[in-house]
């Protein structure tokens, strides 16, 4: 899990998602530096009742293989479409 994307890549990721890319996997595939291991389950958590994603957990046979954590300019975001500033992978 090397090569965390730069802030510009993070902005590109958000732009792709907001432009109708209906899959985080599709958006991530267009960014350089992300290598998500094989998975068979995807779980999203959101901040409160907003549309802002907090984490994306990838699992294979119920074992977590990667976790994305999204950070916004205001933490925690309290309104929809918050300004995404960072994505970390672990």
Number of C-alpha atoms within 10 A of each C-alpha: 12 10 11 17 19 16 13 11 19 21 17 16 23 19 14 18 16 11 9 9 14 11 11 14 12 13 17 21 14 13 15 12 15 16 15 18 12 11 16 10 14 15 10 12 13 14 16 13 10 13 15 22 20 18 19 18 18 21 18 14 9 10 11 15 17 19 18 17 15 18 21 17 11 12 9 13 22 14 13 11 14 18 14 20 17 18 20 15 19 13
